[in-house]
Amino acid sequence: MPETSPNAPWADRAWTAVLERTGQTAAEVGLRFPLYADPESGTWKSTSRGSWTGGFWAGLLWLRALASDAPQDRAAAAECTRRLAHWADQDTATRGLIFWYGTALAAGPGRDSTAAGLREKAARACLAAYDPERELVPWGAAFGGPRMLARVDAVPGLVPLLAGLAGEGQRAAHGHLTRHLTLSRTERPPRPAWQAGPDDGWTPCAEPAPGWSRTTPWLLLGLADGLHCLADGLDSRAARALWEAAGRLTAPRLAPAAELVPPAQAGQRSGPVDTSAAAIEAVALLKLAALARTTDRATEAERLAARARQILHRLCTGHLSARGALTDGCYDAGRALAPCHELIWGDFFLAVGLAILTGRTDPFAT
């Protein structure tokens, strides 16, 4: 059996390697934002504006800064965060991904006031976009296509972002999360995206395709953050409903036959895997385990934490390159776009998972 205790040497070695890779990436991309890197050369495809992944790069830089406590690392992280500012006014629910993960480690006391201000501005913009009839912050039109979509990648980040605004913000966060969880019960496995129809109806979308690797991990991550940041405002019935949703979504992932690293598209055994989905899942499970320990769910907490440790061990011993890159992530299997590459959000969630596992950060610091 592999050593998967929180103090296992493999976790510390991987943490060091991932931070070293972060420094290499920063030197390569300069003022651009990394998206995905070639698995052989390590060369990054980057963008000038960050797209929906910019917050993960800022978050990685903040993790490096908090680990090193070096003024130059803090300055680099703060500058990267400031370059996300234009996204606050864009019509996209991915502002949750951009501004929660790009500012969570920066906006605490004594850190970076600009990041805190950006987070609040983005939260208020998302609250203004909330549709109370649909109980949803729509996917938005910033990236083209129909605006009134419910996509699972609009759940993580957006729930804690909204919940940071008391009262109306917390109600919107709960409504948004509940809408997505309700839709996730419609099909097994959950469908990634739905388009709003007449009379509060919803029509399944063809893209992303059913069986998309990141569907359940994104839902679980948003759910874990919702259970944490909405806890004080939930009555016992609402809290029980969220825990029941967590049980329903985690059950297939805790089954003995469940892959530690899932295929990018379910049912395509000969296709690529997606290590980024596994890294997201590991972080979500660690968060749920931490919450379960505080709610008399000790057995459940241990099962969740054990699964997360197994995933992280597999990623670090089977998919982490010598340069500290998490390889075998799949950006978009349907378009054969970066199907076995290093992905910036994969690196970020691996780093967060290792930081939580080794006690370097609180599960809900980000």
Residue frames relative to the residue before (quaternion, step in Angstrom):
aa qw qx qy qz dx dy dz
M 1.0000 0.0000 0.0000 0.0000 0.00 0.00 0.00
P 0.4400 -0.6909 0.4922 0.2944 3.64 -0.86 0.82
E 0.5013 -0.6287 0.4969 0.3263 3.54 -1.16 0.58
T 0.0537 0.8206 -0.5636 0.0787 3.56 -0.54 1.19
S 0.3051 0.7326 -0.5460 0.2684 3.59 1.06 0.65
P 0.6633 -0.5274 0.3395 0.4083 3.60 -1.17 0.52
N 0.7410 0.4038 -0.2282 0.4856 3.61 1.08 -0.63
A 0.2986 0.7795 -0.5027 0.2246 3.58 1.23 0.38
P 0.5456 -0.6442 0.4208 0.3320 3.61 -0.92 0.84
W 0.5933 0.5879 -0.3837 0.3939 3.60 1.02 -0.65
A 0.6494 0.5285 -0.3258 0.4392 3.58 1.03 -0.76
D 0.6588 0.4939 -0.3105 0.4751 3.58 0.98 -0.80
R 0.6426 0.5178 -0.3287 0.4593 3.58 0.98 -0.79
A 0.6619 0.5056 -0.3051 0.4616 3.55 0.96 -0.89
W 0.6186 0.5493 -0.3369 0.4497 3.59 0.99 -0.83
T 0.6637 0.4992 -0.2972 0.4712 3.57 0.91 -0.92
A 0.6683 0.5102 -0.3018 0.4494 3.57 0.94 -0.90
V 0.6570 0.5085 -0.3176 0.4571 3.58 0.94 -0.85
L 0.6616 0.4885 -0.3186 0.4714 3.61 0.97 -0.74
E 0.6193 0.5197 -0.3471 0.4752 3.58 1.05 -0.66
R 0.6383 0.5139 -0.3208 0.4749 3.57 1.00 -0.77
T 0.6008 0.5571 -0.3552 0.4499 3.60 1.05 -0.69
G 0.6535 0.5047 -0.3098 0.4715 3.57 0.99 -0.81
Q 0.6359 0.5212 -0.3224 0.4690 3.59 1.01 -0.79
T 0.6555 0.5137 -0.3081 0.4599 3.56 0.96 -0.89
A 0.6405 0.5323 -0.3244 0.4486 3.57 0.93 -0.87
A 0.6601 0.5025 -0.3106 0.4640 3.57 0.97 -0.83
E 0.6800 0.4998 -0.2948 0.4483 3.59 1.01 -0.75
V 0.7886 0.3764 -0.2010 0.4427 3.60 0.70 -1.04
G 0.2866 -0.7834 0.5139 0.2003 3.62 1.14 -0.38
L 0.8161 -0.2060 0.1734 0.5114 3.58 -0.72 -1.07
R 0.5387 0.5888 -0.4203 0.4319 3.59 1.23 0.28
F 0.4367 -0.6794 0.5290 0.2606 3.56 -1.33 0.17
P 0.3707 -0.7408 0.5087 0.2345 3.62 -0.71 0.97
L 0.2299 -0.7634 0.5908 0.1238 3.58 -1.11 0.77
Y 0.7599 -0.2202 0.1863 0.5826 3.57 0.61 -1.15
A 0.2574 -0.7823 0.5566 0.1095 3.55 -1.17 0.69
D 0.5674 -0.5936 0.4607 0.3368 3.52 -1.15 0.72
P 0.4667 -0.7183 0.4297 0.2856 3.63 -0.74 0.97
E 0.6815 0.4754 -0.2970 0.4705 3.60 1.14 -0.49
S 0.7880 0.3267 -0.1729 0.4924 3.59 0.66 -1.08
G 0.3730 -0.7323 0.4861 0.2972 3.58 1.12 -0.64
T 0.4549 0.6964 -0.4451 0.3316 3.59 1.28 0.06
W 0.3714 -0.7701 0.4888 0.1734 3.53 -0.87 1.02
K 0.2880 -0.6319 0.6838 0.2239 3.50 -1.33 0.58
S 0.0186 -0.8317 0.5532 -0.0434 3.58 -0.66 1.08
T 0.2532 -0.7477 0.5975 0.1406 3.51 -1.35 0.25
S 0.5243 -0.6663 0.4321 0.3073 3.55 -1.09 0.64
R 0.7723 0.3770 -0.1857 0.4764 3.60 1.08 -0.66
G 0.5801 -0.6419 0.3554 0.3537 3.59 1.20 -0.19
S 0.1846 -0.7964 0.5497 0.1719 3.58 1.15 -0.54
W 0.7629 -0.3521 0.2493 0.4815 3.61 -1.14 -0.54
T 0.6626 0.5349 -0.2949 0.4335 3.60 1.26 -0.24
G 0.4174 0.7579 -0.4438 0.2335 3.61 1.24 -0.15
G 0.6359 0.5541 -0.3339 0.4208 3.58 1.03 -0.71
F 0.6217 0.5434 -0.3507 0.4418 3.57 1.11 -0.58
W 0.6343 0.5020 -0.3370 0.4818 3.58 1.06 -0.67
A 0.6383 0.5015 -0.3320 0.4805 3.60 0.93 -0.81
G 0.6492 0.5278 -0.3175 0.4463 3.59 0.97 -0.84
L 0.6371 0.5156 -0.3281 0.4697 3.59 1.01 -0.77
L 0.6517 0.5096 -0.3164 0.4643 3.56 0.99 -0.81
W 0.6434 0.4984 -0.3297 0.4785 3.59 1.05 -0.67
L 0.6101 0.5293 -0.3609 0.4662 3.61 1.02 -0.66
R 0.6486 0.5034 -0.3165 0.4751 3.58 0.96 -0.84
A 0.6642 0.5110 -0.3095 0.4494 3.58 0.92 -0.87
L 0.6775 0.4812 -0.3026 0.4668 3.58 0.94 -0.81
A 0.6418 0.5161 -0.3234 0.4660 3.57 1.14 -0.61
S 0.7569 0.3956 -0.2101 0.4759 3.57 0.91 -0.91
D 0.1765 -0.7998 0.5340 0.2099 3.57 1.12 -0.78
A 0.4032 0.7133 -0.4722 0.3252 3.55 1.17 0.64
P 0.5364 -0.6537 0.4212 0.3279 3.62 -0.82 0.93
Q 0.6652 0.5080 -0.3202 0.4438 3.60 0.94 -0.79
D 0.6399 0.5079 -0.3290 0.4736 3.61 1.10 -0.61
R 0.6333 0.5091 -0.3308 0.4799 3.58 1.03 -0.73
A 0.6452 0.5200 -0.3232 0.4571 3.57 0.98 -0.81
A 0.6526 0.5116 -0.3173 0.4601 3.60 0.97 -0.82
A 0.6586 0.5018 -0.3099 0.4674 3.58 0.97 -0.82
A 0.6595 0.5111 -0.3074 0.4575 3.57 0.95 -0.88
E 0.6525 0.5103 -0.3131 0.4646 3.58 0.97 -0.83
C 0.6387 0.5181 -0.3255 0.4666 3.59 0.97 -0.80
T 0.6464 0.5202 -0.3169 0.4594 3.58 0.96 -0.85
R 0.6471 0.5215 -0.3247 0.4515 3.59 0.93 -0.82
R 0.6644 0.5149 -0.3104 0.4440 3.60 1.06 -0.68
L 0.5707 0.5633 -0.3887 0.4537 3.59 1.28 0.11
A 0.4234 0.7750 -0.4257 0.1973 3.58 1.25 -0.39
H 0.6482 0.5547 -0.3454 0.3910 3.61 0.91 -0.82
W 0.6033 0.5836 -0.3621 0.4055 3.61 1.16 -0.48
A 0.5245 0.6568 -0.4200 0.3422 3.62 1.12 -0.40
D 0.7437 0.3933 -0.2157 0.4956 3.59 1.07 -0.65
Q 0.5312 0.6307 -0.4142 0.3854 3.59 1.23 0.09
D 0.4542 -0.6968 0.4949 0.2516 3.55 -1.07 0.83
T 0.4665 0.6465 -0.4790 0.3674 3.55 0.18 1.31
A 0.4472 -0.6867 0.5103 0.2608 3.53 -1.00 0.88
T 0.5440 0.6060 -0.4168 0.4040 3.59 1.20 -0.17
R 0.3937 0.6815 -0.5010 0.3598 3.58 1.23 0.21
G 0.5596 0.5806 -0.3928 0.4421 3.58 1.19 -0.39
L 0.6736 0.4774 -0.2890 0.4846 3.57 0.90 -0.93
I 0.6861 0.5106 -0.2873 0.4312 3.55 0.89 -0.96
F 0.8215 0.3196 -0.1446 0.4495 3.56 0.65 -1.11
W 0.6032 0.5042 -0.3984 0.4724 3.60 1.11 -0.28
Y 0.7532 0.3932 -0.2328 0.4733 3.58 0.64 -1.07
G 0.6566 0.5156 -0.3145 0.4518 3.57 1.16 -0.46
T 0.7873 0.3108 -0.1600 0.5079 3.60 1.19 -0.38
A 0.4916 0.7129 -0.4283 0.2582 3.61 1.12 -0.50
L 0.7368 0.3986 -0.2290 0.4958 3.57 0.96 -0.84
A 0.6737 0.5173 -0.2789 0.4482 3.56 1.29 -0.18
A 0.7260 0.5158 -0.2402 0.3863 3.55 1.05 -0.77
G 0.4451 0.6957 -0.4639 0.3205 3.60 1.19 0.21
P 0.7262 -0.4259 0.3009 0.4479 3.57 -1.30 0.17
G 0.8416 0.1926 -0.1498 0.4818 3.53 -0.95 0.91
R 0.6013 0.5721 -0.3719 0.4157 3.58 1.20 0.14
D 0.7829 -0.2995 0.2469 0.4862 3.60 -0.22 -1.17
S 0.3014 -0.7927 0.5049 0.1607 3.57 -0.31 1.26
T 0.5901 0.5699 -0.3759 0.4309 3.60 1.08 -0.58
A 0.6406 0.5209 -0.3176 0.4663 3.57 0.98 -0.84
A 0.6440 0.5168 -0.3235 0.4621 3.58 0.96 -0.83
G 0.6648 0.5013 -0.3059 0.4616 3.57 0.98 -0.82
L 0.6357 0.5192 -0.3241 0.4705 3.58 1.04 -0.76
R 0.6412 0.5270 -0.3308 0.4491 3.56 0.97 -0.83
E 0.6786 0.4824 -0.3046 0.4627 3.59 0.88 -0.86
K 0.6318 0.5288 -0.3392 0.4540 3.60 0.97 -0.79
A 0.6734 0.4879 -0.2960 0.4700 3.57 0.91 -0.91
A 0.6354 0.5350 -0.3318 0.4471 3.58 0.98 -0.80
R 0.6764 0.4829 -0.2973 0.4700 3.57 0.93 -0.86
A 0.6253 0.5223 -0.3411 0.4688 3.59 1.06 -0.65
C 0.6591 0.4930 -0.3038 0.4799 3.58 1.00 -0.79
L 0.6276 0.5217 -0.3367 0.4696 3.57 1.04 -0.71
A 0.6381 0.5197 -0.3239 0.4667 3.59 1.03 -0.76
A 0.6783 0.4842 -0.2846 0.4738 3.60 1.15 -0.60
Y 0.4921 0.6850 -0.4247 0.3290 3.60 1.23 -0.31
D 0.2406 -0.7590 0.5940 0.1145 3.56 -0.92 0.99
P 0.2982 -0.8036 0.4808 0.1848 3.64 -0.23 1.19
E 0.6172 0.5408 -0.3610 0.4431 3.59 1.13 -0.48
R 0.7264 0.3744 -0.2255 0.5304 3.57 1.00 -0.81
E 0.2798 -0.7687 0.5139 0.2582 3.60 1.27 -0.34
L 0.5887 0.5594 -0.3217 0.4869 3.50 0.88 1.04
V 0.2707 -0.6415 0.6760 0.2414 3.50 -1.30 0.52
P 0.3845 -0.7607 0.4611 0.2468 3.61 -0.35 1.15
W 0.6567 -0.5100 0.3901 0.3954 3.53 -1.25 0.49
G 0.3755 -0.7637 0.4498 0.2710 3.58 1.08 -0.71
A 0.5018 -0.6899 0.4646 0.2375 3.52 -1.34 0.33
A 0.4043 0.7632 -0.4491 0.2290 3.60 1.24 -0.08
F 0.7620 0.3287 -0.1860 0.5261 3.59 1.08 -0.65
G 0.6250 -0.5475 0.3346 0.4446 3.58 1.25 0.32
G 0.6891 0.4771 -0.3492 0.4190 3.54 -1.32 0.21
P 0.7373 -0.3971 0.2864 0.4655 3.60 -1.30 -0.02
R 0.4480 -0.7094 0.4838 0.2489 3.56 -1.02 0.81
M 0.7575 0.4014 -0.2174 0.4667 3.57 0.85 -1.00
L 0.2652 0.7402 -0.5567 0.2681 3.51 0.38 1.36
A 0.2214 -0.6976 0.6559 0.1847 3.51 -1.34 0.43
R 0.0503 0.8019 -0.5894 0.0844 3.58 -0.39 1.26
V 0.5566 -0.6563 0.3920 0.3252 3.55 -0.92 0.91
D 0.6486 0.5095 -0.3462 0.4471 3.61 1.08 -0.51
A 0.5661 0.5451 -0.3997 0.4719 3.58 1.30 0.26
V 0.5706 0.6135 -0.3796 0.3922 3.61 1.24 0.00
P 0.7245 0.4057 -0.2892 0.4764 3.66 0.60 -0.96
G 0.7638 0.3197 -0.2586 0.4975 3.54 -1.02 0.75
L 0.7134 0.4452 -0.2778 0.4644 3.58 0.78 -0.95
V 0.6183 0.5505 -0.3547 0.4345 3.62 1.02 -0.70
P 0.7259 0.3857 -0.2807 0.4955 3.67 0.69 -0.85
L 0.5768 0.5784 -0.3866 0.4282 3.60 1.11 -0.56
L 0.6916 0.4571 -0.2697 0.4899 3.59 0.86 -0.95
A 0.6662 0.5367 -0.3102 0.4147 3.56 0.91 -0.93
G 0.5687 0.5974 -0.3840 0.4149 3.59 1.21 -0.34
L 0.6392 0.4410 -0.3192 0.5432 3.56 1.30 -0.22
A 0.3966 -0.7542 0.4696 0.2309 3.57 -0.41 1.19
G 0.8025 0.3219 -0.2160 0.4536 3.54 -1.31 0.34
E 0.8440 0.1191 -0.0496 0.5206 3.55 -0.46 -1.22
G 0.6312 0.5388 -0.3336 0.4472 3.59 1.03 -0.71
Q 0.6678 0.4885 -0.3026 0.4731 3.57 0.94 -0.85
R 0.6359 0.5150 -0.3336 0.4681 3.59 1.01 -0.72
A 0.6472 0.5026 -0.3184 0.4766 3.59 1.01 -0.78
A 0.6316 0.5333 -0.3346 0.4525 3.59 0.97 -0.81
H 0.6737 0.4838 -0.2941 0.4749 3.57 0.93 -0.89
G 0.6508 0.5162 -0.3181 0.4570 3.58 0.97 -0.82
H 0.6543 0.5174 -0.3046 0.4598 3.56 0.94 -0.93
L 0.6704 0.4927 -0.2938 0.4705 3.58 0.88 -0.94
T 0.6773 0.5016 -0.2953 0.4500 3.56 0.87 -0.95
R 0.6101 0.5498 -0.3552 0.4464 3.59 1.00 -0.76
H 0.6921 0.4724 -0.2838 0.4660 3.57 0.85 -0.94
L 0.6551 0.5017 -0.3230 0.4635 3.59 0.97 -0.76
T 0.6173 0.5348 -0.3426 0.4643 3.58 1.07 -0.70
L 0.6677 0.4841 -0.3010 0.4788 3.59 0.92 -0.86
S 0.6349 0.5554 -0.3374 0.4178 3.59 1.03 -0.71
R 0.6266 0.5393 -0.3384 0.4495 3.60 1.22 -0.38
T 0.5388 0.6769 -0.3836 0.3231 3.57 1.26 -0.43
E 0.7999 0.0958 -0.0257 0.5919 3.58 1.04 -0.78
R 0.1936 -0.7483 0.6193 0.1376 3.55 -1.26 0.53
P 0.4706 -0.3038 -0.8007 0.2122 1.57 -1.28 2.14
P 0.6964 -0.4793 0.3111 0.4342 3.60 -1.19 0.34
R 0.4028 -0.6882 0.5483 0.2518 3.55 -1.11 0.73
P 0.5100 -0.6988 0.4096 0.2895 3.62 -0.90 0.87
A 0.8416 0.0876 0.0157 0.5327 3.61 0.93 -0.78
W 0.0791 -0.7736 0.6287 0.0057 3.52 -1.17 0.83
Q 0.2563 -0.7454 0.5941 0.1601 3.55 -1.15 0.68
A 0.4830 -0.6770 0.4763 0.2855 3.53 -0.93 0.95
G 0.1332 -0.7776 0.6118 0.0570 3.54 -1.05 0.87
P 0.7269 -0.4131 0.2958 0.4621 3.59 -1.22 -0.19
D 0.8407 0.2094 -0.1413 0.4790 3.56 -1.30 0.45
D 0.6566 -0.5446 0.3006 0.4265 3.56 0.95 0.93
G 0.4223 0.6927 -0.4783 0.3362 3.57 1.16 0.54
W 0.2142 -0.7648 0.5965 0.1157 3.55 -1.28 0.36
T 0.1957 -0.7807 0.5886 0.0755 3.55 -0.98 0.95
P 0.4535 -0.6960 0.4708 0.2972 3.63 -0.77 0.91
C 0.3313 -0.7358 0.5620 0.1820 3.56 -1.06 0.81
A 0.5066 -0.6601 0.4703 0.2940 3.54 -1.14 0.65
E 0.7817 0.2207 -0.1110 0.5726 3.59 1.16 -0.59
P 0.4666 -0.2608 -0.8288 0.1654 1.54 -1.64 1.87
A 0.5864 -0.6165 0.4000 0.3408 3.57 -1.10 0.69
P 0.5966 -0.5362 0.4420 0.4014 3.60 -1.16 0.51
G 0.7463 0.3522 -0.2787 0.4913 3.56 -0.97 0.86
W 0.3457 0.7414 -0.4940 0.2944 3.59 1.32 0.23
S 0.5536 -0.6828 0.3764 0.2927 3.55 -0.79 1.07
R 0.7487 0.4302 -0.2415 0.4428 3.60 0.93 -0.76
T 0.3876 0.7517 -0.4698 0.2530 3.61 1.25 -0.01
T 0.7538 0.3818 -0.2229 0.4861 3.59 0.56 -1.12
P 0.6335 0.5237 -0.3620 0.4397 3.66 0.88 -0.70
W 0.6513 0.4948 -0.3333 0.4689 3.63 0.92 -0.80
L 0.6525 0.5100 -0.3230 0.4581 3.60 0.92 -0.85
L 0.6705 0.5054 -0.3050 0.4493 3.58 0.89 -0.92
L 0.6456 0.5206 -0.3285 0.4521 3.57 0.99 -0.77
G 0.6676 0.4852 -0.2988 0.4792 3.58 0.93 -0.86
L 0.6417 0.5308 -0.3131 0.4566 3.55 1.06 -0.79
A 0.6452 0.5163 -0.3233 0.4611 3.59 0.94 -0.85
D 0.6754 0.4781 -0.2969 0.4765 3.57 0.92 -0.87
G 0.6249 0.5378 -0.3362 0.4552 3.59 1.07 -0.69
L 0.6472 0.5142 -0.3215 0.4618 3.58 0.93 -0.85
H 0.6771 0.4852 -0.2881 0.4723 3.56 1.10 -0.68
C 0.8013 0.3574 -0.1898 0.4406 3.57 0.54 -1.16
L 0.6990 0.4286 -0.2767 0.5011 3.61 1.21 -0.26
A 0.3688 0.7944 -0.4455 0.1853 3.57 1.29 -0.18
D 0.6968 0.4978 -0.2948 0.4239 3.60 0.81 -0.95
G 0.7385 0.4184 -0.2352 0.4735 3.59 1.13 -0.54
L 0.5846 0.5923 -0.3716 0.4115 3.59 1.27 -0.03
D 0.3372 -0.6832 0.5957 0.2544 3.57 -1.03 0.74
S 0.7234 -0.4645 0.2830 0.4254 3.57 -1.27 0.29
R 0.6371 0.5322 -0.3358 0.4450 3.59 1.03 -0.73
A 0.6753 0.4866 -0.2963 0.4684 3.59 0.90 -0.89
A 0.6449 0.5117 -0.3230 0.4668 3.59 0.98 -0.80
R 0.6454 0.5189 -0.3210 0.4595 3.56 0.98 -0.84
A 0.6351 0.5360 -0.3304 0.4474 3.58 1.01 -0.78
L 0.6615 0.4946 -0.3132 0.4687 3.58 0.98 -0.78
W 0.6560 0.4915 -0.3195 0.4754 3.59 0.98 -0.75
E 0.6170 0.5277 -0.3486 0.4683 3.59 1.07 -0.65
A 0.6286 0.5165 -0.3295 0.4791 3.58 1.06 -0.75
A 0.6295 0.5298 -0.3342 0.4598 3.58 1.01 -0.79
G 0.6569 0.5107 -0.3107 0.4595 3.58 0.96 -0.83
R 0.6549 0.5185 -0.3092 0.4547 3.56 0.99 -0.84
L 0.7140 0.4553 -0.2593 0.4644 3.58 0.94 -0.88
T 0.7028 0.4632 -0.2820 0.4604 3.61 1.01 -0.70
A 0.5215 0.6791 -0.4148 0.3079 3.60 1.07 -0.60
P 0.7011 0.4384 -0.3064 0.4716 3.65 0.75 -0.85
R 0.6691 0.5113 -0.3038 0.4457 3.59 1.07 -0.68
L 0.6881 0.4523 -0.2778 0.4948 3.60 1.21 -0.46
A 0.4499 0.6894 -0.4536 0.3414 3.58 1.26 -0.07
P 0.6117 -0.5974 0.3675 0.3659 3.61 -1.00 0.77
A 0.7193 0.4555 -0.2600 0.4556 3.61 1.01 -0.73
A 0.4811 0.6879 -0.4360 0.3244 3.62 1.22 -0.15
E 0.4629 -0.6887 0.4864 0.2736 3.55 -0.91 0.96
L 0.4726 -0.6488 0.5119 0.3061 3.55 -1.07 0.71
V 0.7487 0.1639 -0.1039 0.6339 3.56 1.14 -0.71
P 0.2729 -0.8207 0.4763 0.1588 3.60 -0.26 1.21
P 0.5689 -0.5348 0.4700 0.4116 3.56 -1.25 0.24
A 0.5865 -0.5861 0.4194 0.3697 3.57 -1.10 0.63
Q 0.7711 0.0995 -0.0532 0.6266 3.55 1.16 -0.64
A 0.4464 -0.7060 0.4778 0.2720 3.58 -0.57 1.14
G 0.7798 0.3289 -0.2555 0.4674 3.52 -1.05 0.83
Q 0.6836 0.4324 -0.2841 0.5148 3.58 1.25 -0.21
R 0.1375 -0.8534 0.5005 0.0477 3.54 0.41 1.28
S 0.6987 0.4507 -0.2780 0.4810 3.57 1.10 -0.61
G 0.5676 0.6098 -0.3734 0.4080 3.57 1.28 -0.09
P 0.7098 -0.4535 0.3175 0.4356 3.56 -1.28 -0.06
V 0.4038 -0.6478 0.5768 0.2909 3.53 -1.34 0.30
D 0.2871 -0.7525 0.5623 0.1876 3.58 -1.28 0.03
T 0.2164 -0.8046 0.5438 0.1003 3.55 -0.12 1.29
S 0.5872 0.5757 -0.3888 0.4155 3.61 1.08 -0.51
A 0.6205 0.5287 -0.3412 0.4679 3.59 1.06 -0.71
A 0.6462 0.5184 -0.3163 0.4623 3.58 0.99 -0.83
A 0.6566 0.5086 -0.3187 0.4568 3.60 0.95 -0.82
I 0.6279 0.5172 -0.3318 0.4776 3.59 1.00 -0.79
E 0.6577 0.5192 -0.3092 0.4498 3.57 0.91 -0.94
A 0.6427 0.5331 -0.3341 0.4371 3.58 0.92 -0.85
V 0.6536 0.4989 -0.3142 0.4745 3.60 0.94 -0.84
A 0.6509 0.5153 -0.3204 0.4562 3.59 0.91 -0.87
L 0.6777 0.4931 -0.2984 0.4567 3.59 0.92 -0.87
L 0.6276 0.5214 -0.3402 0.4675 3.59 1.04 -0.69
K 0.6431 0.5074 -0.3211 0.4752 3.57 1.03 -0.76
L 0.6666 0.4912 -0.3070 0.4692 3.58 0.89 -0.88
A 0.6234 0.5347 -0.3414 0.4572 3.59 1.04 -0.72
A 0.6440 0.5193 -0.3230 0.4596 3.58 0.97 -0.84
L 0.6638 0.4898 -0.2988 0.4798 3.58 1.00 -0.81
A 0.6422 0.5398 -0.3284 0.4340 3.58 0.96 -0.85
R 0.6296 0.5468 -0.3402 0.4346 3.59 1.04 -0.70
T 0.7011 0.4520 -0.2689 0.4815 3.59 1.13 -0.53
T 0.7349 0.3925 -0.2182 0.5082 3.59 1.25 -0.12
D 0.5976 -0.6172 0.3476 0.3756 3.58 1.04 0.83
R 0.5206 0.5872 -0.4471 0.4293 3.56 0.97 0.88
A 0.0267 0.8678 -0.4958 0.0207 3.55 0.91 0.97
T 0.6640 0.5025 -0.3152 0.4552 3.60 0.88 -0.86
E 0.6507 0.5071 -0.3021 0.4777 3.55 0.99 -0.89
A 0.6292 0.5465 -0.3357 0.4390 3.57 0.98 -0.84
E 0.6769 0.4933 -0.3024 0.4550 3.58 0.90 -0.88
R 0.6369 0.5198 -0.3332 0.4617 3.60 1.00 -0.75
L 0.6623 0.5025 -0.3039 0.4653 3.58 0.95 -0.87
A 0.6821 0.4869 -0.2893 0.4627 3.57 0.89 -0.95
A 0.6394 0.5301 -0.3294 0.4492 3.59 1.00 -0.81
R 0.6436 0.5114 -0.3213 0.4701 3.57 0.99 -0.83
A 0.6466 0.5196 -0.3207 0.4571 3.59 0.94 -0.86
R 0.6522 0.5082 -0.3178 0.4640 3.60 0.94 -0.85
Q 0.6423 0.5225 -0.3257 0.4565 3.58 0.99 -0.80
I 0.6421 0.5168 -0.3229 0.4652 3.58 0.97 -0.85
L 0.6854 0.4856 -0.2952 0.4553 3.57 0.80 -0.99
H 0.6272 0.5272 -0.3396 0.4620 3.59 1.00 -0.76
R 0.6544 0.5041 -0.3189 0.4648 3.60 0.92 -0.85
L 0.6546 0.5141 -0.3187 0.4535 3.59 0.91 -0.87
C 0.7290 0.4589 -0.2470 0.4439 3.56 0.86 -0.97
T 0.7460 0.3832 -0.2212 0.4977 3.60 1.08 -0.61
G 0.7764 0.3534 -0.1854 0.4879 3.58 1.18 -0.39
H 0.8095 0.2551 -0.1062 0.5180 3.59 1.16 -0.46
L 0.5797 0.5646 -0.3881 0.4412 3.61 1.23 0.01
S 0.3473 -0.7684 0.5017 0.1927 3.56 -0.58 1.16
A 0.6923 -0.4685 0.3484 0.4240 3.55 -1.32 0.20
R 0.6820 0.4779 -0.2924 0.4701 3.59 1.13 -0.57
G 0.5783 -0.6145 0.3680 0.3905 3.61 1.28 0.03
A 0.4959 0.6491 -0.4265 0.3884 3.58 1.23 0.42
L 0.3453 -0.6966 0.5852 0.2303 3.56 -1.01 0.83
T 0.1375 -0.8197 0.5543 0.0439 3.57 -0.29 1.26
D 0.7451 0.4310 -0.2999 0.4112 3.56 -1.39 -0.08
G 0.4007 0.6466 -0.5346 0.3682 3.55 0.98 0.86
C 0.2422 -0.7775 0.5657 0.1299 3.57 -1.08 0.69
Y 0.3424 -0.7565 0.5251 0.1863 3.57 -0.49 1.21
D 0.7805 -0.1671 0.1674 0.5787 3.61 0.71 -1.07
A 0.2735 -0.7991 0.5153 0.1452 3.58 -0.19 1.29
G 0.6331 0.5688 -0.3359 0.4035 3.58 0.97 -0.84
R 0.7558 0.3310 -0.1858 0.5336 3.58 1.05 -0.73
A 0.3852 -0.7305 0.4654 0.3183 3.57 1.32 0.03
L 0.3602 0.7275 -0.4912 0.3159 3.57 1.07 0.82
A 0.8352 -0.1424 0.0502 0.5288 3.58 -0.67 1.17
P 0.0846 0.8752 -0.4735 0.0519 3.61 0.75 1.02
C 0.8029 0.1470 -0.0910 0.5705 3.62 1.12 -0.40
H 0.3672 0.7811 -0.4078 0.2978 3.52 1.08 0.88
E 0.5349 -0.5168 0.5317 0.4050 3.48 -1.41 -0.07
L 0.1196 -0.7964 0.5921 0.0285 3.57 -0.80 1.07
I 0.5385 -0.6609 0.3975 0.3393 3.58 -0.86 0.87
W 0.6731 0.4653 -0.3224 0.4759 3.62 0.98 -0.65
G 0.5735 0.5603 -0.3880 0.4547 3.60 1.16 -0.42
D 0.6425 0.5077 -0.3105 0.4827 3.57 0.96 -0.89
F 0.6631 0.5242 -0.3134 0.4328 3.56 0.91 -0.94
F 0.7314 0.4232 -0.2656 0.4642 3.60 0.72 -0.99
L 0.5748 0.5353 -0.3958 0.4758 3.60 1.11 -0.43
A 0.6576 0.5073 -0.3138 0.4602 3.59 0.91 -0.88
V 0.6547 0.5009 -0.3166 0.4693 3.60 0.94 -0.86
G 0.6504 0.5216 -0.3216 0.4488 3.58 0.92 -0.86
L 0.6714 0.4821 -0.2971 0.4781 3.57 0.94 -0.85
A 0.6334 0.5318 -0.3355 0.4510 3.59 1.02 -0.75
I 0.6566 0.4843 -0.3085 0.4891 3.59 1.02 -0.78
L 0.6691 0.5291 -0.3039 0.4243 3.56 0.84 -1.02
T 0.7617 0.3737 -0.1956 0.4917 3.58 0.92 -0.86
G 0.5514 -0.6601 0.3753 0.3456 3.59 1.27 0.20
R 0.4303 0.7119 -0.4593 0.3115 3.58 1.19 0.36
T 0.7960 0.0717 -0.0560 0.5985 3.58 1.19 -0.37
D 0.5677 -0.5763 0.4721 0.3504 3.53 -1.28 0.46
P 0.5945 -0.5972 0.3877 0.3737 3.63 -0.99 0.71
F 0.7808 0.3239 -0.1749 0.5048 3.58 1.06 -0.65
A 0.3276 0.7301 -0.5226 0.2941 3.56 1.14 0.64
T 0.7908 0.0697 -0.0433 0.6065 3.54 1.23 -0.45
